[in-house]
Amino acid sequence: MKYFKLYALLFAVVCLTLGIGQLQPQKPRVLLTKHVEAVQAAPVPEPTNPPVVAPAPVEPAPVPAPVALTDHEAIMQAANIDSSDWAAVNTIVNWESSWRTDAVEPTTGACGLLQELPCGKSGCSLSDTVCILSWGDSYVTSRYGGWQAAVSFHLANGWY
């Protein structure tokens, strides 16, 4: 504690010697006063709201293009063939064309998935597999009584 008092006394002597701590008249601060007056006199601008920017329109998700029916079951379903006949339809189409729409029998001219004779008998485009199988369902039902009967006929005769 006694060192503190000694340092405080020494500090006071130094300050008085250097003139620190004595009140001296202040010089007027003209620059600061002029600046304050200019700021006080300046008009205060009205606050403006920033322009409202509408959000960018949300693009709807793209609608996927219709998928071409390439799956055999999907084609048979689209042709309204009963699912219990799908195995028989697949057997006939595999024997006749191997599911090739452009298949043509060179000797007879039969064409398409079901080897229509004459070619074009169905009235469908050869690439329209749904139309051809729908026509084939009517044809097989009227001629053989159904797809399974057509398979039995084919196994017995080598053709249908």
C-alpha atoms as an extended CHARMM CRD file, in Angstrom:
* protein
*
       160  EXT
         1         1  MET       CA              0.0000000000        0.0000000000        0.0000000000  PROA      1               0.0000000000
         2         2  LYS       CA              2.8110000000        2.3990000000        0.8280000000  PROA      2               0.0000000000
         3         3  TYR       CA              4.2490000000        1.9470000000       -2.6850000000  PROA      3               0.0000000000
         4         4  PHE       CA              0.8810000000        2.9210000000       -4.1360000000  PROA      4               0.0000000000
         5         5  LYS       CA              0.8880000000        6.1650000000       -2.2070000000  PROA      5               0.0000000000
         6         6  LEU       CA              4.4270000000        6.8540000000       -3.2860000000  PROA      6               0.0000000000
         7         7  TYR       CA              3.5580000000        6.2770000000       -6.9620000000  PROA      7               0.0000000000
         8         8  ALA       CA              0.4200000000        8.3920000000       -6.6810000000  PROA      8               0.0000000000
         9         9  LEU       CA              2.4520000000       11.2630000000       -5.2040000000  PROA      9               0.0000000000
        10        10  LEU       CA              5.1490000000       10.9130000000       -7.8400000000  PROA      10              0.0000000000
        11        11  PHE       CA              2.4830000000       10.8710000000      -10.5730000000  PROA      11              0.0000000000
        12        12  ALA       CA              0.8850000000       14.0380000000       -9.2240000000  PROA      12              0.0000000000
        13        13  VAL       CA              4.2390000000       15.8600000000       -9.1540000000  PROA      13              0.0000000000
        14        14  VAL       CA              5.0060000000       14.8560000000      -12.7430000000  PROA      14              0.0000000000
        15        15  CYS       CA              1.5590000000       15.9160000000      -13.9470000000  PROA      15              0.0000000000
        16        16  LEU       CA              1.8250000000       19.3040000000      -12.2730000000  PROA      16              0.0000000000
        17        17  THR       CA              5.3210000000       19.8120000000      -13.6620000000  PROA      17              0.0000000000
        18        18  LEU       CA              4.2010000000       19.0340000000      -17.1960000000  PROA      18              0.0000000000
        19        19  GLY       CA              0.9900000000       20.9830000000      -16.8780000000  PROA      19              0.0000000000
        20        20  ILE       CA             -1.2080000000       17.9390000000      -17.2200000000  PROA      20              0.0000000000
        21        21  GLY       CA             -4.4050000000       18.1720000000      -15.2850000000  PROA      21              0.0000000000
        22        22  GLN       CA             -4.6010000000       21.9470000000      -15.2610000000  PROA      22              0.0000000000
        23        23  LEU       CA             -7.5980000000       23.5180000000      -16.9020000000  PROA      23              0.0000000000
        24        24  GLN       CA             -6.6160000000       25.4910000000      -19.9170000000  PROA      24              0.0000000000
        25        25  PRO       CA             -8.9700000000       27.5530000000      -22.0450000000  PROA      25              0.0000000000
        26        26  GLN       CA            -10.1520000000       25.6140000000      -25.0630000000  PROA      26              0.0000000000
        27        27  LYS       CA             -9.6990000000       26.8870000000      -28.5710000000  PROA      27              0.0000000000
        28        28  PRO       CA            -13.0230000000       27.1470000000      -30.3840000000  PROA      28              0.0000000000
        29        29  ARG       CA            -13.5990000000       24.2420000000      -32.6780000000  PROA      29              0.0000000000
        30        30  VAL       CA            -14.9170000000       26.0130000000      -35.7230000000  PROA      30              0.0000000000
        31        31  LEU       CA            -14.7600000000       23.1290000000      -38.1140000000  PROA      31              0.0000000000
        32        32  LEU       CA            -16.7650000000       20.8640000000      -35.8800000000  PROA      32              0.0000000000
        33        33  THR       CA            -19.3670000000       23.5100000000      -35.1760000000  PROA      33              0.0000000000
        34        34  LYS       CA            -19.8030000000       24.2940000000      -38.8720000000  PROA      34              0.0000000000
        35        35  HSD       CA            -20.1710000000       20.6220000000      -39.6620000000  PROA      35              0.0000000000
        36        36  VAL       CA            -22.8000000000       20.1160000000      -36.9700000000  PROA      36              0.0000000000
        37        37  GLU       CA            -24.7350000000       23.1570000000      -38.1810000000  PROA      37              0.0000000000
        38        38  ALA       CA            -24.6100000000       21.8970000000      -41.7950000000  PROA      38              0.0000000000
        39        39  VAL       CA            -25.8900000000       18.4790000000      -40.8130000000  PROA      39              0.0000000000
        40        40  GLN       CA            -28.6740000000       19.9780000000      -38.6960000000  PROA      40              0.0000000000
        41        41  ALA       CA            -29.7310000000       22.2970000000      -41.5260000000  PROA      41              0.0000000000
        42        42  ALA       CA            -29.7290000000       19.6070000000      -44.2320000000  PROA      42              0.0000000000
        43        43  PRO       CA            -33.1760000000       18.3060000000      -45.1500000000  PROA      43              0.0000000000
        44        44  VAL       CA            -33.8370000000       14.7870000000      -44.0020000000  PROA      44              0.0000000000
        45        45  PRO       CA            -34.8850000000       12.6860000000      -46.9730000000  PROA      45              0.0000000000
        46        46  GLU       CA            -38.1130000000       10.7710000000      -46.6540000000  PROA      46              0.0000000000
        47        47  PRO       CA            -37.5280000000        7.0750000000      -46.2500000000  PROA      47              0.0000000000
        48        48  THR       CA            -38.3230000000        5.2370000000      -49.4230000000  PROA      48              0.0000000000
        49        49  ASN       CA            -39.4370000000        1.6970000000      -49.5960000000  PROA      49              0.0000000000
        50        50  PRO       CA            -37.3020000000       -0.4290000000      -51.8510000000  PROA      50              0.0000000000
        51        51  PRO       CA            -39.1480000000       -1.5430000000      -54.9700000000  PROA      51              0.0000000000
        52        52  VAL       CA            -41.0580000000       -4.7190000000      -54.4270000000  PROA      52              0.0000000000
        53        53  VAL       CA            -39.6430000000       -7.3750000000      -56.6470000000  PROA      53              0.0000000000
        54        54  ALA       CA            -42.0670000000      -10.1280000000      -57.4460000000  PROA      54              0.0000000000
        55        55  PRO       CA            -40.5860000000      -13.5700000000      -57.0070000000  PROA      55              0.0000000000
        56        56  ALA       CA            -39.7160000000      -15.3220000000      -60.1860000000  PROA      56              0.0000000000
        57        57  PRO       CA            -42.5940000000      -17.4540000000      -61.3930000000  PROA      57              0.0000000000
        58        58  VAL       CA            -42.2450000000      -21.0360000000      -60.3860000000  PROA      58              0.0000000000
        59        59  GLU       CA            -42.0310000000      -23.2410000000      -63.4070000000  PROA      59              0.0000000000
        60        60  PRO       CA            -44.2910000000      -26.2550000000      -63.1390000000  PROA      60              0.0000000000
        61        61  ALA       CA            -42.5010000000      -29.5550000000      -63.1320000000  PROA      61              0.0000000000
        62        62  PRO       CA            -42.1730000000      -30.8450000000      -66.6720000000  PROA      62              0.0000000000
        63        63  VAL       CA            -44.7200000000      -33.4360000000      -67.5600000000  PROA      63              0.0000000000
        64        64  PRO       CA            -42.9010000000      -36.5060000000      -68.7560000000  PROA      64              0.0000000000
        65        65  ALA       CA            -43.6100000000      -37.4530000000      -72.3200000000  PROA      65              0.0000000000
        66        66  PRO       CA            -45.7990000000      -40.4920000000      -72.7200000000  PROA      66              0.0000000000
        67        67  VAL       CA            -43.6510000000      -43.5540000000      -72.6440000000  PROA      67              0.0000000000
        68        68  ALA       CA            -43.8810000000      -45.6980000000      -75.7300000000  PROA      68              0.0000000000
        69        69  LEU       CA            -45.2980000000      -49.0660000000      -74.8190000000  PROA      69              0.0000000000
        70        70  THR       CA            -42.4550000000      -51.4810000000      -75.2050000000  PROA      70              0.0000000000
        71        71  ASP       CA            -43.0680000000      -53.7770000000      -72.2820000000  PROA      71              0.0000000000
        72        72  HSD       CA            -45.0860000000      -56.7500000000      -73.5520000000  PROA      72              0.0000000000
        73        73  GLU       CA            -47.3890000000      -56.8880000000      -70.5430000000  PROA      73              0.0000000000
        74        74  ALA       CA            -48.0990000000      -53.1580000000      -70.7750000000  PROA      74              0.0000000000
        75        75  ILE       CA            -48.9850000000      -53.5660000000      -74.4590000000  PROA      75              0.0000000000
        76        76  MET       CA            -51.3240000000      -56.4760000000      -73.7040000000  PROA      76              0.0000000000
        77        77  GLN       CA            -52.9150000000      -54.5070000000      -70.8770000000  PROA      77              0.0000000000
        78        78  ALA       CA            -53.4360000000      -51.4950000000      -73.1500000000  PROA      78              0.0000000000
        79        79  ALA       CA            -55.0570000000      -53.8170000000      -75.7310000000  PROA      79              0.0000000000
        80        80  ASN       CA            -57.5240000000      -54.9540000000      -73.0070000000  PROA      80              0.0000000000
        81        81  ILE       CA            -56.3350000000      -58.5520000000      -73.1310000000  PROA      81              0.0000000000
        82        82  ASP       CA            -57.1670000000      -60.4070000000      -69.9320000000  PROA      82              0.0000000000
        83        83  SER       CA            -54.0590000000      -60.9650000000      -67.8080000000  PROA      83              0.0000000000
        84        84  SER       CA            -54.8830000000      -64.6890000000      -67.5940000000  PROA      84              0.0000000000
        85        85  ASP       CA            -54.2060000000      -64.8590000000      -71.3780000000  PROA      85              0.0000000000
        86        86  TRP       CA            -50.9030000000      -62.9740000000      -71.3500000000  PROA      86              0.0000000000
        87        87  ALA       CA            -48.7390000000      -66.1210000000      -71.3040000000  PROA      87              0.0000000000
        88        88  ALA       CA            -50.6230000000      -67.5560000000      -74.2960000000  PROA      88              0.0000000000
        89        89  VAL       CA            -50.4650000000      -64.2410000000      -76.1960000000  PROA      89              0.0000000000
        90        90  ASN       CA            -46.7320000000      -64.0220000000      -75.4890000000  PROA      90              0.0000000000
        91        91  THR       CA            -46.2620000000      -67.6060000000      -76.7630000000  PROA      91              0.0000000000
        92        92  ILE       CA            -48.1290000000      -66.9230000000      -80.0370000000  PROA      92              0.0000000000
        93        93  VAL       CA            -46.3850000000      -63.5840000000      -80.6730000000  PROA      93              0.0000000000
        94        94  ASN       CA            -42.9600000000      -65.0980000000      -79.9180000000  PROA      94              0.0000000000
        95        95  TRP       CA            -43.6200000000      -67.9780000000      -82.3790000000  PROA      95              0.0000000000
        96        96  GLU       CA            -44.9590000000      -65.6990000000      -85.0930000000  PROA      96              0.0000000000
        97        97  SER       CA            -42.7090000000      -62.6130000000      -84.9440000000  PROA      97              0.0000000000
        98        98  SER       CA            -40.5430000000      -62.5600000000      -81.7960000000  PROA      98              0.0000000000
        99        99  TRP       CA            -42.3700000000      -59.2830000000      -80.9830000000  PROA      99              0.0000000000
       100       100  ARG       CA            -40.9530000000      -57.6490000000      -84.1400000000  PROA      100             0.0000000000
       101       101  THR       CA            -43.5240000000      -55.3480000000      -85.7140000000  PROA      101             0.0000000000
       102       102  ASP       CA            -41.6730000000      -55.4420000000      -89.0510000000  PROA      102             0.0000000000
       103       103  ALA       CA            -41.5690000000      -59.2590000000      -89.3100000000  PROA      103             0.0000000000
       104       104  VAL       CA            -42.6380000000      -60.5630000000      -92.7400000000  PROA      104             0.0000000000
       105       105  GLU       CA            -42.9850000000      -64.2220000000      -93.7910000000  PROA      105             0.0000000000
       106       106  PRO       CA            -41.2600000000      -64.2510000000      -97.2040000000  PROA      106             0.0000000000
       107       107  THR       CA            -43.2510000000      -67.1360000000      -98.7360000000  PROA      107             0.0000000000
       108       108  THR       CA            -46.7650000000      -66.0990000000      -97.7240000000  PROA      108             0.0000000000
       109       109  GLY       CA            -46.3490000000      -62.3430000000      -97.1700000000  PROA      109             0.0000000000
       110       110  ALA       CA            -47.8800000000      -62.5710000000      -93.6700000000  PROA      110             0.0000000000
       111       111  CYS       CA            -46.6820000000      -59.6360000000      -91.5860000000  PROA      111             0.0000000000
       112       112  GLY       CA            -46.5630000000      -58.0050000000      -88.1780000000  PROA      112             0.0000000000
       113       113  LEU       CA            -46.7180000000      -59.3110000000      -84.6260000000  PROA      113             0.0000000000
       114       114  LEU       CA            -49.4320000000      -61.8820000000      -85.3480000000  PROA      114             0.0000000000
       115       115  GLN       CA            -48.4350000000      -62.5570000000      -88.9770000000  PROA      115             0.0000000000
       116       116  GLU       CA            -51.6450000000      -61.2160000000      -90.4960000000  PROA      116             0.0000000000
       117       117  LEU       CA            -52.5150000000      -62.8430000000      -93.7990000000  PROA      117             0.0000000000
       118       118  PRO       CA            -53.0330000000      -60.9480000000      -95.9850000000  PROA      118             0.0000000000
       119       119  CYS       CA            -50.7080000000      -58.3080000000      -94.5800000000  PROA      119             0.0000000000
       120       120  GLY       CA            -52.7780000000      -55.3540000000      -93.3880000000  PROA      120             0.0000000000
       121       121  LYS       CA            -55.8690000000      -57.4970000000      -92.6330000000  PROA      121             0.0000000000
       122       122  SER       CA            -56.2060000000      -55.8300000000      -89.2020000000  PROA      122             0.0000000000
       123       123  GLY       CA            -56.3790000000      -52.3150000000      -90.6360000000  PROA      123             0.0000000000
       124       124  CYS       CA            -53.7700000000      -51.2330000000      -88.0900000000  PROA      124             0.0000000000
       125       125  SER       CA            -50.3860000000      -49.6970000000      -88.7170000000  PROA      125             0.0000000000
       126       126  LEU       CA            -47.7850000000      -52.4320000000      -88.2440000000  PROA      126             0.0000000000
       127       127  SER       CA            -46.0540000000      -50.3210000000      -85.5960000000  PROA      127             0.0000000000
       128       128  ASP       CA            -49.2770000000      -49.8960000000      -83.5730000000  PROA      128             0.0000000000
       129       129  THR       CA            -48.8320000000      -52.9050000000      -81.3070000000  PROA      129             0.0000000000
       130       130  VAL       CA            -51.8530000000      -52.0810000000      -79.1440000000  PROA      130             0.0000000000
       131       131  CYS       CA            -54.1720000000      -51.9030000000      -82.1670000000  PROA      131             0.0000000000
       132       132  ILE       CA            -52.7890000000      -55.1410000000      -83.6120000000  PROA      132             0.0000000000
       133       133  LEU       CA            -53.1690000000      -57.0720000000      -80.3360000000  PROA      133             0.0000000000
       134       134  SER       CA            -56.6530000000      -55.6700000000      -79.7880000000  PROA      134             0.0000000000
       135       135  TRP       CA            -57.6170000000      -56.8340000000      -83.3020000000  PROA      135             0.0000000000
       136       136  GLY       CA            -55.8260000000      -60.1490000000      -82.6520000000  PROA      136             0.0000000000
       137       137  ASP       CA            -57.8310000000      -60.6770000000      -79.4600000000  PROA      137             0.0000000000
       138       138  SER       CA            -61.0860000000      -60.4330000000      -81.4330000000  PROA      138             0.0000000000
       139       139  TYR       CA            -59.7220000000      -62.6250000000      -84.2330000000  PROA      139             0.0000000000
       140       140  VAL       CA            -58.3760000000      -65.3710000000      -81.9240000000  PROA      140             0.0000000000
       141       141  THR       CA            -61.5310000000      -65.3720000000      -79.7900000000  PROA      141             0.0000000000
       142       142  SER       CA            -63.8300000000      -65.7030000000      -82.8230000000  PROA      142             0.0000000000
       143       143  ARG       CA            -61.6890000000      -68.3090000000      -84.6400000000  PROA      143             0.0000000000
       144       144  TYR       CA            -60.3090000000      -70.4630000000      -81.7760000000  PROA      144             0.0000000000
       145       145  GLY       CA            -62.3800000000      -69.4850000000      -78.7400000000  PROA      145             0.0000000000
       146       146  GLY       CA            -59.4570000000      -67.8290000000      -76.9360000000  PROA      146             0.0000000000
       147       147  TRP       CA            -55.7040000000      -67.5080000000      -76.7570000000  PROA      147             0.0000000000
       148       148  GLN       CA            -55.0700000000      -70.7840000000      -74.9510000000  PROA      148             0.0000000000
       149       149  ALA       CA            -57.0880000000      -72.6730000000      -77.5350000000  PROA      149             0.0000000000
       150       150  ALA       CA            -55.0220000000      -70.9260000000      -80.2460000000  PROA      150             0.0000000000
       151       151  VAL       CA            -51.8100000000      -72.1610000000      -78.5620000000  PROA      151             0.0000000000
       152       152  SER       CA            -53.2350000000      -75.7300000000      -78.4460000000  PROA      152             0.0000000000
       153       153  PHE       CA            -54.1560000000      -75.4850000000      -82.1430000000  PROA      153             0.0000000000
       154       154  HSD       CA            -50.6690000000      -74.1870000000      -82.9880000000  PROA      154             0.0000000000
       155       155  LEU       CA            -48.9990000000      -77.0190000000      -81.0400000000  PROA      155             0.0000000000
       156       156  ALA       CA            -51.1040000000      -79.5820000000      -82.9040000000  PROA      156             0.0000000000
       157       157  ASN       CA            -50.7630000000      -78.0620000000      -86.4160000000  PROA      157             0.0000000000
       158       158  GLY       CA            -47.6140000000      -75.9200000000      -86.4450000000  PROA      158             0.0000000000
       159       159  TRP       CA            -49.5690000000      -72.8150000000      -87.3660000000  PROA      159             0.0000000000
       160       160  TYR       CA            -52.5850000000      -70.9370000000      -86.0880000000  PROA      160             0.0000000000
